[in-house]
């Protein structure tokens, strides 16, 4: 069955949204078999920002060093099935449960991505190599994309928050990724409750992994209070 593309008209407020980082390792082997595929009009209201998002993505992904794959998969599978930060989530039953909740419109999850900028968990994606981190880009001869998204990605994130109007936002990632969130109006003006987990170095994903799974436990149990009580501060750094 062909996946149904979904866009437009998501005006209802959300209790929360999750924003996490992409991963160095990616899994492009899981085919899209769910009932829908999201596109940027699902989470963005501003037509100019939709156009900019798509244009910058194309600019990055047509670069030969991006090594874009041929198979399409959900972004959720692309990162969660392979990334070290998602190990605890993956080996538990939460991977399957969260994907089911995504497909039933139960949650909204986004990935900050060197190749896609920001991408919804149920958006079409392909394997690629690109990063916001200049050192990693140089070491691995892959596109450095941080400068391309500067001044744009923060506006896109603000538009996402404006459209979904969440009560809480949970953010996970390294400084090169969380920095884009810290440039948003919703972060600077504290217009919404944001809980941020910022990692450093090669051990960062291993530090994030159990915390992400704790959040997954709370989402599945529909009891975010238990997570907020365990992690009461608004900002955590490794």
Backbone bond lengths (Angstrom), bond angles and torsions (degrees), N, CA, C in turn:
res aa  C-N    CA-C-N  psi(-1)  N-CA   C-N-CA  omega(-1)  CA-C   N-CA-C  phi
1 X - - - 1.458 - - 1.527 109.03 -
2 X 1.299 117.16 133.23 1.463 120.76 -179.97 1.516 109.58 -75.38
3 X 1.335 114.57 136.64 1.455 119.71 179.90 1.523 110.38 -65.24
4 X 1.306 115.27 144.36 1.455 121.21 -179.24 1.519 109.14 -91.43
5 X 1.335 115.78 123.69 1.458 119.88 179.26 1.514 109.96 -77.83
6 X 1.338 114.86 134.86 1.455 121.11 -176.34 1.516 109.20 -122.58
7 X 1.311 115.28 132.34 1.460 120.23 175.38 1.506 108.68 -151.83
8 X 1.321 115.81 178.49 1.456 123.92 175.22 1.525 113.92 61.44
9 X 1.270 114.56 170.97 1.470 128.02 171.85 1.510 116.22 36.01
10 X 1.327 115.91 67.23 1.459 119.10 167.85 1.517 106.62 -122.98
11 X 1.297 116.03 76.48 1.456 120.86 -173.39 1.528 112.89 -95.84
12 X 1.327 116.75 -12.58 1.460 119.46 -177.57 1.525 110.20 -69.19
13 X 1.340 115.76 141.32 1.453 120.62 178.05 1.527 109.77 -67.96
14 X 1.326 115.03 149.03 1.454 121.64 176.89 1.519 109.31 -111.09
15 X 1.326 116.79 145.68 1.456 120.32 176.29 1.526 110.43 -63.00
16 X 1.342 115.81 -36.84 1.461 120.03 -177.62 1.522 109.45 -161.06
17 X 1.345 115.42 162.35 1.452 121.36 165.84 1.521 107.51 -133.76
18 X 1.327 115.56 156.88 1.468 122.26 179.10 1.523 108.21 -117.44
19 X 1.336 116.22 135.04 1.461 121.99 176.53 1.523 107.59 -128.88
20 X 1.326 117.41 116.20 1.460 121.64 -179.38 1.521 109.91 -126.22
21 X 1.324 115.81 170.53 1.459 120.74 -178.09 1.521 111.32 -85.50
22 X 1.323 114.53 155.45 1.458 120.26 170.14 1.529 108.47 -68.25
23 X 1.302 117.74 -177.59 1.465 121.37 -178.90 1.525 110.20 -130.11
24 X 1.337 115.45 154.22 1.459 119.81 177.78 1.530 110.13 -65.08
25 X 1.328 115.98 -44.09 1.463 121.12 176.21 1.518 109.17 -87.40
26 X 1.316 115.77 140.10 1.463 119.89 -177.43 1.524 109.31 -135.99
27 X 1.333 115.27 150.14 1.457 121.65 -179.65 1.528 109.48 -117.23
28 X 1.315 116.11 111.69 1.460 119.78 179.89 1.508 113.90 -104.27
29 X 1.336 116.84 15.27 1.462 120.01 -171.72 1.525 114.55 -94.99
30 X 1.344 117.45 -5.94 1.464 119.56 -177.68 1.526 109.44 -92.37
31 X 1.316 119.23 111.48 1.468 120.25 -178.12 1.517 112.11 -69.80
32 X 1.315 116.07 155.03 1.458 121.12 176.41 1.527 108.33 -78.59
33 X 1.321 116.48 112.58 1.462 120.86 -179.12 1.530 111.50 -124.15
34 X 1.335 115.79 0.19 1.455 119.56 -178.06 1.514 112.24 -73.67
35 X 1.326 116.80 174.69 1.464 121.41 -175.33 1.524 114.33 -79.15
36 X 1.328 118.20 -4.79 1.462 118.21 -177.46 1.522 111.57 -155.45
37 X 1.317 114.44 160.46 1.461 123.75 171.78 1.522 106.67 -132.60
38 X 1.321 115.99 129.49 1.467 122.04 -179.45 1.519 109.84 -86.81
39 X 1.331 117.46 147.43 1.462 120.88 169.62 1.523 108.43 -124.35
40 X 1.342 118.64 170.50 1.473 120.16 -173.32 1.522 115.65 -57.01
41 X 1.323 118.75 -24.17 1.460 119.31 178.63 1.526 112.09 -68.89
42 X 1.318 116.51 -13.81 1.469 120.74 175.68 1.522 111.02 -68.94
43 X 1.338 116.09 -33.43 1.466 118.55 -172.99 1.528 114.30 -122.06
44 X 1.329 118.13 -1.04 1.459 121.48 177.12 1.522 110.28 -123.72
45 X 1.331 116.44 140.05 1.460 121.85 177.90 1.518 112.47 -99.72
46 X 1.340 116.76 -28.40 1.460 122.63 -174.14 1.527 109.99 -84.07
47 X 1.331 117.42 115.17 1.464 121.97 -177.75 1.523 111.67 -62.53
48 X 1.328 117.61 -33.80 1.462 121.12 179.24 1.521 110.61 -66.13
49 X 1.323 117.11 -40.47 1.458 120.70 178.67 1.529 111.50 -69.08
50 X 1.328 116.88 -36.38 1.468 119.93 175.50 1.522 109.69 -59.97
51 X 1.331 116.23 -44.88 1.453 121.37 -179.88 1.533 111.21 -64.01
52 X 1.323 117.38 -42.92 1.466 121.18 179.16 1.521 111.05 -64.30
53 X 1.327 116.04 -42.48 1.460 120.69 178.69 1.523 110.54 -57.86
54 X 1.314 116.52 -48.68 1.461 120.77 -178.65 1.527 111.77 -66.66
55 X 1.327 117.32 -39.94 1.464 121.28 -178.40 1.534 111.51 -64.89
56 X 1.321 116.66 -44.67 1.472 119.29 -179.45 1.520 110.25 -68.60
57 X 1.313 117.50 -38.59 1.469 119.94 175.32 1.529 110.98 -56.69
58 X 1.322 116.16 -48.16 1.466 120.09 -179.03 1.518 111.17 -61.85
59 X 1.329 116.12 -40.93 1.459 120.80 179.52 1.523 111.43 -59.90
60 X 1.326 116.65 -40.22 1.463 120.97 -179.27 1.525 111.93 -75.57
61 X 1.311 116.11 -48.61 1.456 120.40 -170.68 1.526 113.83 -75.74
62 X 1.323 118.26 -14.85 1.467 119.00 174.91 1.529 111.76 -86.30
63 X 1.346 116.63 -4.75 1.453 121.94 177.92 1.530 108.58 -69.40
64 X 1.343 119.15 128.93 1.476 120.61 -177.73 1.524 113.47 -55.64
65 X 1.341 117.08 -35.97 1.454 120.05 -177.61 1.537 112.76 -73.31
66 X 1.316 117.38 -8.96 1.463 120.14 175.89 1.525 111.21 -75.18
67 X 1.340 116.74 -19.60 1.479 121.94 174.75 1.531 111.80 49.79
68 X 1.301 116.65 53.78 1.471 121.33 -176.68 1.524 110.75 -68.89
69 X 1.308 116.58 134.31 1.458 121.64 -179.89 1.515 112.63 -78.54
70 X 1.303 116.14 175.33 1.461 121.53 -177.13 1.529 112.41 -101.44
71 X 1.322 117.89 -21.54 1.462 120.89 -176.63 1.524 111.06 -88.11
72 X 1.333 115.01 139.51 1.457 120.75 177.75 1.527 109.48 -95.84
73 X 1.322 115.30 139.58 1.455 120.92 177.11 1.522 108.83 -147.39
74 X 1.317 117.17 164.11 1.454 119.35 172.42 1.528 109.24 -66.25
75 X 1.326 117.38 144.19 1.464 120.86 175.78 1.529 110.60 -57.93
76 X 1.319 117.09 -34.88 1.466 121.03 178.86 1.521 110.60 -57.53
77 X 1.318 117.14 -44.83 1.461 120.45 179.17 1.530 111.41 -73.26
78 X 1.323 116.66 -36.85 1.463 121.41 -178.70 1.525 111.21 -54.15
79 X 1.325 116.63 -45.23 1.459 121.09 -176.11 1.520 113.79 -95.30
80 X 1.325 117.79 -45.41 1.461 120.52 -172.78 1.532 111.55 -69.32
81 X 1.318 117.32 -33.22 1.467 120.45 -178.78 1.522 113.62 -72.10
82 X 1.361 117.20 -12.70 1.462 118.82 -175.00 1.522 114.40 -131.73
83 X 1.323 118.28 -27.25 1.459 121.39 -172.62 1.516 114.13 -70.63
84 X 1.326 116.47 141.82 1.466 121.20 -179.27 1.533 111.94 -66.56
85 X 1.322 117.19 -31.72 1.463 119.84 179.44 1.527 112.32 -67.14
86 X 1.323 116.33 -15.71 1.465 121.31 -176.91 1.529 112.13 -107.59
87 X 1.337 117.02 12.20 1.456 120.33 -174.98 1.528 112.01 -60.06
88 X 1.335 117.26 -50.53 1.465 120.12 -177.73 1.519 111.18 -63.82
89 X 1.317 115.94 -39.02 1.462 120.45 178.08 1.529 110.36 -64.30
90 X 1.340 115.04 -39.28 1.466 121.05 -175.78 1.527 112.61 -70.33
91 X 1.331 116.48 -40.71 1.468 118.82 -175.75 1.530 111.53 -80.96
92 X 1.313 117.08 -13.04 1.465 120.16 174.30 1.530 108.37 -89.32
93 X 1.312 115.71 -179.54 1.466 119.51 177.62 1.521 111.62 -80.89
94 X 1.335 116.46 -2.39 1.462 119.89 -175.07 1.527 113.26 -67.58
95 X 1.316 117.49 -29.40 1.468 120.11 178.58 1.531 109.98 -56.94
96 X 1.299 116.76 -50.40 1.464 121.66 -178.40 1.527 110.54 -67.80
97 X 1.325 116.65 -41.61 1.463 120.28 -178.10 1.526 111.88 -66.17
98 X 1.332 116.99 -42.26 1.465 120.19 179.24 1.526 111.29 -66.12
99 X 1.318 116.49 -39.95 1.458 118.96 178.97 1.524 110.44 -63.45
100 X 1.316 116.97 -39.68 1.464 120.71 176.83 1.529 110.84 -62.65
101 X 1.328 117.15 -40.61 1.458 120.75 178.95 1.523 111.08 -66.99
102 X 1.314 117.01 -37.43 1.460 121.12 176.12 1.527 110.69 -60.92
103 X 1.310 115.91 -46.48 1.458 120.88 -176.62 1.534 112.27 -68.89
104 X 1.326 116.62 -22.05 1.462 120.14 179.09 1.529 111.95 -98.59
105 X 1.351 115.60 15.35 1.480 121.41 179.75 1.518 113.04 65.31
106 X 1.317 116.20 22.80 1.457 119.47 -177.80 1.517 114.18 -78.74
107 X 1.327 117.37 -27.26 1.465 121.46 -178.87 1.522 110.35 -144.58
108 X 1.334 115.24 162.34 1.457 122.09 175.36 1.531 107.78 -122.92
109 X 1.328 115.97 121.98 1.470 121.56 -175.61 1.529 107.77 -129.86
110 X 1.344 115.71 134.69 1.456 121.62 -179.00 1.523 110.65 -127.16
111 X 1.341 115.14 153.53 1.457 121.38 175.98 1.524 109.38 -120.56
112 X 1.339 116.88 126.39 1.455 121.24 168.27 1.516 106.84 -74.01
113 X 1.322 116.33 131.02 1.459 120.16 -166.95 1.517 111.47 -141.98
114 X 1.349 116.35 130.56 1.454 120.44 176.39 1.512 112.90 -61.12
115 X 1.321 117.44 -28.22 1.467 120.99 -179.58 1.512 113.56 -92.65
116 X 1.326 116.90 -39.90 1.466 121.52 -174.36 1.525 113.85 -104.72
117 X 1.335 117.57 -3.26 1.454 120.84 -178.08 1.510 110.58 79.79
118 X 1.306 115.95 -80.74 1.450 123.68 166.99 1.518 106.15 -142.24
119 X 1.325 115.85 139.36 1.458 119.88 -174.20 1.531 109.16 -140.52
120 X 1.326 115.25 137.79 1.461 120.63 178.68 1.524 109.62 -72.32
121 X 1.326 116.29 148.33 1.462 121.81 -177.35 1.518 112.88 -57.43
122 X 1.343 117.85 -30.18 1.462 120.97 -178.31 1.531 112.63 -102.86
123 X 1.320 115.27 20.08 1.461 119.23 176.73 1.528 109.91 -88.55
124 X 1.330 116.17 149.78 1.462 120.45 175.19 1.517 110.60 -63.22
125 X 1.330 116.02 137.94 1.458 120.50 177.51 1.521 109.88 -147.72
126 X 1.314 115.27 165.03 1.463 122.87 174.95 1.521 108.50 -134.19
127 X 1.322 116.41 156.09 1.457 120.12 175.32 1.525 109.13 -59.68
128 X 1.328 115.81 145.59 1.467 121.24 179.64 1.526 107.58 -160.58
129 X 1.324 116.18 171.87 1.451 121.15 172.35 1.527 108.57 -131.21
130 X 1.314 116.79 116.88 1.461 124.06 176.68 1.525 106.57 -167.22
131 X 1.339 116.91 157.56 1.456 119.02 -176.11 1.520 111.53 -154.21
132 X 1.341 115.73 155.68 1.464 122.01 171.94 1.527 111.14 -81.12
133 X 1.327 117.57 -12.61 1.466 123.12 -174.69 1.528 109.85 -92.49
134 X 1.336 117.32 116.22 1.468 121.44 -176.43 1.523 112.05 -64.60
135 X 1.333 117.68 -39.39 1.461 120.57 -179.39 1.524 111.56 -64.76
136 X 1.331 116.11 -44.55 1.467 119.83 178.68 1.522 110.41 -63.74
137 X 1.326 116.70 -40.04 1.465 120.68 178.55 1.526 111.09 -60.35
138 X 1.327 117.26 -44.91 1.469 121.48 -179.31 1.522 111.20 -67.28
139 X 1.318 116.71 -42.32 1.465 120.95 -178.07 1.517 112.52 -65.75
140 X 1.333 116.59 -31.06 1.466 120.52 -174.60 1.523 113.65 -110.45
141 X 1.336 116.84 5.15 1.472 121.62 178.85 1.523 111.95 53.34
142 X 1.348 114.64 48.40 1.456 120.56 177.44 1.524 108.17 -123.77
143 X 1.321 118.99 161.83 1.463 120.61 -176.95 1.531 112.92 -61.97
144 X 1.345 115.07 133.38 1.457 121.95 170.22 1.523 106.68 -92.11
145 X 1.331 116.43 123.95 1.468 119.11 -170.92 1.525 114.46 -120.19
146 X 1.328 116.89 3.22 1.454 119.47 -177.57 1.516 113.21 -57.43
147 X 1.335 116.46 -43.00 1.471 120.10 -178.73 1.524 111.99 -67.31
148 X 1.329 116.82 -32.05 1.468 120.23 -179.55 1.529 111.76 -65.65
149 X 1.320 116.19 -34.22 1.462 120.25 -176.69 1.517 113.16 -91.29
150 X 1.342 117.26 -8.26 1.460 121.33 -177.36 1.528 110.40 -61.84
151 X 1.315 116.32 132.27 1.460 121.14 178.97 1.517 114.22 78.63
152 X 1.313 116.95 -3.69 1.464 121.49 179.77 1.535 110.86 -116.76
153 X 1.328 115.53 -47.45 1.463 119.30 -173.95 1.523 111.66 -65.01
154 X 1.321 117.40 -35.60 1.465 118.95 177.25 1.532 111.73 -64.01
155 X 1.342 116.35 -36.77 1.468 120.08 177.27 1.526 110.99 -67.33
156 X 1.325 115.93 -38.58 1.460 120.85 177.82 1.533 109.87 -63.40
157 X 1.337 116.57 -44.09 1.464 120.16 179.25 1.529 111.29 -63.27
158 X 1.333 116.54 -39.27 1.466 119.69 176.65 1.521 111.28 -62.34
159 X 1.335 117.01 -39.43 1.453 120.28 -179.97 1.534 111.16 -67.36
160 X 1.324 116.42 -37.54 1.469 120.42 176.34 1.527 110.49 -60.29
161 X 1.322 115.44 -47.06 1.465 119.87 -178.94 1.525 110.68 -65.95
162 X 1.321 116.26 -37.90 1.468 119.72 177.86 1.527 111.01 -63.25
163 X 1.324 116.88 -37.76 1.465 120.09 -177.50 1.531 112.33 -73.83
164 X 1.337 116.99 -41.80 1.460 119.94 -176.34 1.530 112.93 -89.30
165 X 1.337 116.39 -23.23 1.458 121.50 178.48 1.533 111.89 48.70
166 X 1.342 117.54 56.34 1.465 119.92 -175.99 1.519 112.23 -74.62
167 X 1.321 115.66 154.52 1.455 120.30 174.39 1.514 111.86 -78.84
168 X 1.350 115.97 -30.32 1.457 121.64 -179.31 1.528 109.24 -139.70
169 X 1.329 115.42 151.23 1.459 121.33 173.55 1.526 107.65 -131.29
170 X 1.336 116.58 131.80 1.462 122.32 177.81 1.529 108.30 -114.00
171 X 1.338 115.95 124.60 1.465 121.97 -174.08 1.522 109.69 -122.79
172 X 1.336 116.31 132.85 1.460 122.27 179.40 1.527 109.45 -133.53
173 X 1.341 117.25 134.64 1.457 119.26 174.51 1.510 112.68 159.20
174 X 1.327 115.46 176.79 1.462 121.14 177.64 1.527 109.70 -81.10
175 X 1.338 115.58 168.67 1.455 121.63 -174.94 1.523 112.51 -56.49
176 X 1.337 117.99 -38.59 1.469 120.65 -179.19 1.523 111.32 -61.78
177 X 1.318 117.26 -22.52 1.462 122.07 -179.84 1.529 111.30 -98.27
178 X 1.334 116.48 -47.41 1.462 119.01 -178.74 1.528 111.87 -66.44
179 X 1.341 117.04 -22.54 1.464 120.47 178.80 1.530 111.56 -56.97
180 X 1.332 117.19 -34.27 1.469 119.86 179.45 1.533 110.46 -66.84
181 X 1.322 116.83 -35.52 1.461 120.11 176.93 1.524 110.41 -68.47
182 X 1.324 116.46 -36.86 1.457 120.35 -179.03 1.530 112.54 -70.92
183 X 1.319 116.91 -10.36 1.466 121.10 176.01 1.528 112.24 -94.39
184 X 1.319 117.41 -1.86 1.463 120.61 -178.34 1.529 111.24 -79.19
185 X 1.308 115.73 157.66 1.459 120.67 175.84 1.526 111.16 -68.81
186 X 1.343 116.70 -36.51 1.466 118.02 -177.10 1.529 110.94 -66.77
187 X 1.340 117.50 -29.17 1.464 120.43 176.32 1.523 110.47 -77.27
188 X 1.325 116.11 -48.98 1.465 120.52 -176.98 1.522 112.09 -63.30
189 X 1.321 116.33 -40.73 1.467 120.36 -175.36 1.520 113.58 -93.77
190 X 1.345 115.06 -1.90 1.478 120.68 178.43 1.535 112.15 52.47
191 X 1.323 114.41 45.87 1.470 119.56 -179.47 1.525 112.49 -83.50
192 X 1.335 116.55 -8.21 1.457 121.22 178.48 1.524 107.30 -147.94
193 X 1.312 116.95 151.68 1.460 121.27 178.25 1.525 110.41 -72.53
194 X 1.333 116.28 119.70 1.469 121.83 -179.69 1.520 109.06 -121.41
195 X 1.313 116.18 129.94 1.456 122.00 174.92 1.537 106.86 -115.04
196 X 1.355 116.08 117.45 1.464 120.83 -172.50 1.524 111.12 -116.81
197 X 1.342 115.15 134.39 1.461 122.95 177.21 1.524 107.18 -118.95
198 X 1.340 115.67 108.63 1.469 121.11 -173.22 1.520 109.91 -110.50
199 X 1.329 116.40 125.20 1.459 121.95 -175.86 1.528 110.97 -107.62
200 X 1.337 115.43 163.90 1.463 120.93 176.67 1.528 109.47 -137.34
201 X 1.329 115.03 150.92 1.455 120.92 172.13 1.515 115.02 69.38
202 X 1.331 114.09 -178.57 1.467 120.37 -176.40 1.516 112.72 -68.35
203 X 1.335 117.06 -22.20 1.470 119.91 179.39 1.523 111.89 -84.99
204 X 1.330 117.16 -5.44 1.456 120.97 -177.32 1.516 114.93 -53.89
205 X 1.335 118.15 -49.38 1.468 118.89 179.84 1.531 113.32 -59.04
206 X 1.338 116.71 -34.44 1.465 120.05 -179.97 1.528 110.92 -69.63
207 X 1.333 117.01 -30.25 1.463 121.02 175.81 1.524 110.51 -72.65
208 X 1.326 116.33 -39.64 1.458 120.68 -178.17 1.527 112.71 -70.94
209 X 1.323 117.11 -32.53 1.459 121.60 -169.37 1.530 114.47 -53.91
210 X 1.344 120.14 -53.08 1.479 118.42 -179.37 1.523 112.84 -67.58
211 X 1.345 117.00 -30.25 1.469 119.41 179.12 1.524 109.74 -68.65
212 X 1.324 116.27 -42.34 1.465 120.43 176.37 1.523 110.88 -59.98
213 X 1.314 116.41 -38.71 1.461 118.64 -179.98 1.522 111.04 -71.23
214 X 1.330 117.27 -32.09 1.462 119.79 173.51 1.530 110.20 -61.47
215 X 1.339 116.27 -42.08 1.460 119.57 177.27 1.524 110.31 -63.43
216 X 1.337 116.32 -41.66 1.461 120.09 178.71 1.527 111.22 -60.88
217 X 1.333 116.31 -41.52 1.473 120.17 176.72 1.529 110.69 -56.59
218 X 1.342 115.59 -44.75 1.460 120.19 -177.77 1.525 111.85 -68.72
219 X 1.337 116.28 -37.76 1.469 119.85 178.44 1.522 110.40 -64.70
220 X 1.319 115.98 -46.80 1.472 120.67 -179.14 1.527 110.46 -62.66
221 X 1.332 116.70 -39.00 1.462 121.47 179.45 1.527 112.13 -78.97
222 X 1.342 115.89 -4.60 1.467 122.20 -176.02 1.529 111.05 52.93
223 X 1.329 114.10 46.02 1.461 120.83 -177.94 1.535 108.99 -143.88
224 X 1.333 116.27 73.29 1.452 120.53 -178.96 1.523 112.22 -67.44
225 X 1.324 116.87 -18.31 1.465 120.29 178.77 1.528 110.45 -58.83
226 X 1.340 117.18 -37.29 1.457 120.10 -178.93 1.520 110.93 -64.72
227 X 1.320 117.61 -36.64 1.460 120.62 177.31 1.525 110.41 -71.02
228 X 1.320 117.16 -45.15 1.456 121.29 -178.83 1.522 111.87 -63.52
229 X 1.309 116.78 -32.06 1.463 119.86 177.56 1.524 111.10 -74.05
230 X 1.312 117.17 -34.26 1.466 120.87 178.68 1.521 110.83 -72.31
231 X 1.348 116.38 -34.21 1.459 122.27 179.45 1.525 108.29 -123.81
232 X 1.348 116.97 78.90 1.471 120.04 -170.84 1.528 115.11 -75.44
233 X 1.332 118.37 -20.79 1.457 120.10 -178.02 1.531 110.83 -77.75
234 X 1.331 116.27 159.53 1.471 120.60 178.49 1.514 112.75 -83.60
235 X 1.327 117.16 -19.11 1.462 120.03 -176.31 1.521 110.43 -140.93
236 X 1.331 115.63 131.83 1.462 122.38 177.61 1.522 108.43 -129.44
237 X 1.339 115.59 138.13 1.466 120.77 177.11 1.518 109.15 -130.49
238 X 1.317 114.00 142.48 1.450 120.39 -179.75 1.526 110.30 -68.19
